Amino acid sequence: MKRANYFSLQPLLIKHLMEQEQLIKQAAETTFSLKTWELIKLRVSQLNQCAFCIAMHTQQAKDYGETTNRIIGLCAWKDMPFYTNQEQLALTLSEKLTQAQPIDDTFYQSLVKEFTDEGLVALTIAINAINSWNRIVKMFKPEVEFNE
């Protein structure tokens, strides 16, 4: 069943979401990394089972130089040797926020040791943004395209 085209029906709202993405990208470049940002987007999309976003962020991760092993290993990242401490913390935070789990003081302190306050705010907003996109896409189900 074909669903509503959210881009054409609410262009101003979508424009603001796209502008937010550009601001998050700028913050990611200066506070953690674009690779970490793509890993977050891909992992959250996996958790939310958003096929369109998984396809998109797999390709974007490759475009940022991400390796096949790290992309494939992301679904079991806790048991893989491929991720830095900062990436592991970002992925843990991504999972906790996506699944509405509490952030205890001990975990928060481990984040503060690895990220600046500015970076931690940017990271939290980035996680929120991909969760928002996942929910929009799951509602309106645009066609999934994979580039080989």
N, C-alpha and C positions, 0 to 999 in steps of 0.2 A: 504494500500500500504506500502510495506517495504521500508524504507529509508536508507540512508547511515549510516554505523556504524562509528561514529566520533572517537571512541576510537581506532579502528584498522586502520583507514585511516590517522589519524594525531596523532600518539602516543606521539611524542615529545611535541607538543603543549598541549595536554591533560595532560601530565606529569607535565608540568609547571603550569597549572591551579590547579592540585591536590596539588602540592607543595605550591602554594599560599594559598590553603585552610588550610594546616597545619600551615603556618605562621600566618594566621588570627586566627586560633584556639588558638595558643600560646598567641597572643596579647589579645584576648578576655578573656582568663583565668586571665590575669594580669591587665586588664584595665576596664572591665565591668563584664560579666559572660558568661559561656557557655549557660545557660538558655536564657539569653537575645539574644545571637547570634542566637540560634535556633528560638526564637520568630521572630526575624528580617527575617530570611530565610523563615520561614513559611508565614509571612505576605506579604512579597514581592512576593512570589510565588502565593499567593492568588490574589494579585493585577494584576499580569501578567497572571493569569489563566493558570498556568503551573501544570497540573495534576500530572505528574511524580514527580516534586519537592515537591508538596504538600504532596503526599504520603510519600516520603522519609523523609521530615523534620517533619512530624507528628510523625513518628516512632522515629526519632532521639530525638525529644523533649521529648517523653515518656522515652527514654533511659537515658536522663539527669535528670529524675525525675519530669518532667512537669506534672501538673494535667490535667485531662480531662476537667474540667471547664475552665481552662485558654486556653487550645488548642481550644475548641469549641468556647469560647467567643472572640477569637482573631479577628474574622471577624467583630465584633461590639465592639472592645476593648474600644472605647471612652465612651461607656455607661455601661461598666462593672467595678465592684469594685476590680478586681483581680490584677491589675498591679501597680507596684511601680512608683514613679515619674520618676526615671531614665528610666524604661521600657517605660513609656508613651512618654518621650522625644525621645528615640531611635525609637519607632514606628512612631512618627510624622515625624522625620527626614527620616525614611525609605520611608514613603509615599510621602513626598515632593521630595526627590531625584528620586524616581521611576517614579513619574508623572511630572518630570522636572519643579517643582514649585520653585519660588525664596526662598532663605533663607535670611530673613531680619535680621537686626542687633539685634532687640529685641529677636527674637528666637535664634539667635546665642549666645547671652549673656546668655540665659537660659540654653543652652547646656554647655557653659563654666563653669557655676556654678555647674553643676552636673557631668561633665566628665573632666578628665585631658586633656591637649592638645594632649598628646600621645593617650589617649583613644578615643578622638574625631576623630583623623586621622584614627585609627584602625576601628572605627565604620563606617566611610565614605567608607573606602576601603572594608569592609565587605558587605555593602549595594551594592556597585558597583559590587562586585564579584557575589553575588546571582543574580543580574539582568543579568549579563553576562551568567551565567549558565542557567537561565530561557530562554534566547533567543536561546542558542544553543539547548537546549532540545526541545523547541517548533518547531524549524526547523526540527530536525531529529526524533522526536517522538518515543523514546524508549518505550517499553511496560511498562505500569503502573502496579505496584504490591503493594497491600495493605497487611500488616501483621496484623492479628487480635490480 
